[in-house]
Amino acid sequence: MLSAIRSFMIRFLSPLFLCIAVSCHSGADKVPLVYNEYKFDPMVIEKLPLYDSLASAILKSYNVLQNSIDPNAGYQAFRYMPSTNDTEVFKKLPQEAGPDMHNYFNRIGKDFIYGFDLFKDSTIKIYIRNTPSKTAAVDIVENLSYYPAGANIRKREFPVRDSILNKHWQYWTRFDEQSLF
């Protein structure tokens, strides 16, 4: 009986584990390839004046948004993503803050924004899109960061690629190996 189980494991499970191990390893090798082939989306850059207007609207509502944050929450930023299922993310804006921001979200378009974070230091992270690579098991996560003071824009390191667009804006993309589950 024991030899039958052992034989089953060797014949059927070993190849399965080998395939999983190979696919995991090959995905890690693909990240640099996708990273090197990536081109920033010129449409995002063309929409920079709209993102600028959105950033102004967000900063105009800074106090309202910051007052909505639970001081005991681990993530100390106002995170707004209207289409998320995450329970710790705001899906609606406070009434006093909403109309201008909704207008800019609509004008920017759902393919170019799905949320934002407003941090205590007034920097803003705009979530553009998260898409799988067409050539490898890699997720491409695009963001814009807005620095109102025009300082402290840090150069990002692999597996993140960045482009400083002007003294306030950085367009950056993270490349993540897709997980099995």
Number of C-alpha atoms within 10 A of each C-alpha: 6 7 8 9 10 10 12 12 13 12 11 10 12 12 12 13 11 11 12 13 11 11 13 16 12 14 17 16 13 19 23 15 13 20 19 10 7 14 10 14 11 8 9 20 15 10 14 15 12 16 23 15 14 21 25 15 18 22 18 13 17 17 12 16 21 17 11 13 15 12 11 7 9 7 13 15 23 21 22 21 18 15 12 13 10 10 7 11 18 19 16 12 19 14 8 10 19 14 12 16 18 14 12 18 17 11 14 19 13 12 10 21 22 18 22 22 20 22 17 13 10 18 19 23 21 24 19 23 16 17 12 15 18 9 9 17 22 24 20 21 17 24 21 25 20 22 20 16 12 12 9 9 16 9 12 14 9 12 13 16 19 19 14 15 12 12 14 17 22 21 22 19 26 20 24 21 21 17 10 8 3
